[in-house]
Amino acid sequence: MPRKSLTDRRAEKLAQLDAIRKELAALETKAGERLGRLALKAGLADLDLNDDTLLEEFRAIAGRFRSPPNGAQPEQAAAPAPPAPPA
C-alpha cells in the first residue's frame, strides 16, 4: 500500500480535529443544559440578578469545591460558606 501524501494525512487530521471540536461543543451544551435545569429548580430564574452577580456567585460555589492550591489546608484555600438564609 503506498504511503499517503501529506495533503491526505493533513486532511484526515483536520477532520479528526473537527470531530473532536464538535464533541467538545456537545459536551459543553449538555453540561450547560444540566446546570440550567438545576438553576431553575433552585429558583434562580425568579431572582432579579444580573449576569455579573450570578457569575460571581457561581465562581464562589465552584471555589468551595475545588482542591486547595499547593497543598494548603482547606481553611486557607477558601473562606467558609456564608450561613444559609432562614427559610
HELIX and SHEET records of a PDB file:
HELIX    1   1 LEU A    6  ALA A   42  1                                  37    
HELIX    2   2 LEU A   44  ASP A   46  5                                   3    
HELIX    3   3 ASP A   51  PHE A   65  1                                  15    
HELIX    4   4 PRO A   69  GLY A   71  5                                   3    
HELIX    5   5 PRO A   74  ALA A   77  1                                   4    
END                                                                             
